[in-house]
Amino acid sequence: MKILLVEDDTEIREMLENFLITEHFEVVTACDGESACEKFFADEYSIVLLDLMIPKLSGMEVMKTIRASSTVPIMIISAKDTDSDKTLGLGLGADDYVTKPFSVTEVLARIKANIRRSTQYAAGADAEEDSITRGELTLCTKDYSVTKSGVKIELTAKEFAILHLLMKNPKKVYTKEQMYYLVWNDAYMGDENAVNVHISRLRNKIEDNPRDPEYVVTVWGIGYKLGDVK
């Protein structure tokens, strides 16, 4: 099992990494928020251990980025121990919250408990993840195909990734920054054109009327979401 450990304190990071390796985990480390996002989207992990007070992107920002597309367990490990900090962290999608200083054996027990819960949930959800249908569109993740009313639509990898993101999370609105992180697996540098061009191409392929889209809908001032298709 692979763990992403995000911690900027060298002593704590190395202590946790060495302990978890002795417990037969594979550990990938990051010391700032930007590298944490890059490493998360470059691989698959059983759990993320996340400090809140890290440079470049805060732990909260990292968590919001991960939660936009993934249900991987996230365990916050932080010196912030007020009730408001814990409530905010758990409210944004953390599965657990451990305050510093901590016992490594307690951390290990919580890691195993969170992975166990996640594995049990995934076992029941796998069947519906293979194929997603919204309206006349059906997206299959096994062969990366998309059909509309039974007719196959050829999409590029990025177009498929955008559509999959929206269809998998039909009630969520994604900002261009979030979409860039999740589809391009890179830090957003304000280049709206890349997102706009791919959205336009995707609409031209899947919409009956790209100028009045039903599936990839603009939420003005925020970003994009899946339309209210049945």
ABEGO torsion letter per residue (X at the ends): XBBBBBBABAAAAAAAAAAAAAAGBBBBBBABAAAAAAAAAABBBABBBBBABBBGBBAAAAAAAAAAABABBBBBBBABABAAAAAAAAAAGBABBBBOBBBAAAAAAAAAAAAAAAAAAAAAAAAAAABBBBEABBBBAAAGBBBBGGBBBBBBAAAAAAAAAAAABAABBBBAAAAAAAAAGBBBAGBAAAAAAAAAAAAAAABABAABBAABBBBBGAEBBBBBBX
